[in-house]
Amino acid sequence: MSRKYKQKGYQDEERPERGHHPRRERQEGPRGRGLGAPRATVFRCRRCGREIDLSAPEALAAGCPSCGADLHTCTHCAHFDSGAPLECRQEIPQRIAKKAANNDCELFEVKWTQEFAKETESRSDAAKAFDDLFDI
């Protein structure tokens, strides 16, 4: 057996051929961080981040109750994409210059966001449970 290095300990014993490890079976169900957790679909203002209830039909025209920003804008549209031609994934006749300004685009579609659902337990319930630990 010819070796490149002659130091003691380097490949003194014969090693078996290296083979591939058998594949692990895939686990069923959701994988990854947060998958399978309850979610909520919400609409948020792109300027201030406040959650806005759009159940009323005039909510988009009224604007954001927190910062006053217009809501019927390109930045709140599901088709808005700054990398797309004319910055919209739909075919529009001309580019809308001010993306954060109110417009009357007929292709406007509200951009909904998927978020983790909020916990239903209130802080006072958690504080009460903590206090109950130390009651004698």
Sequence and secondary structure as in RCSB ss.txt:
>XXXX:A:sequence
MSRKYKQKGYQDEERPERGHHPRRERQEGPRGRGLGAPRATVFRCRRCGREIDLSAPEALAAGCPSCGADLHTCT
HCAHFDSGAPLECRQEIPQRIAKKAANNDCELFEVKWTQEFAKETESRSDAAKAFDDLFDI
>XXXX:A:secstr
   S   TTTT S              SS  STTTTS EEEEEE TTT  EE   STTHHHH  TTT   SSSGG
GBTTB TTSGGGBSS  SS  S TTS    TT  B  EEEE   SS HHHHHHHHHHHT  
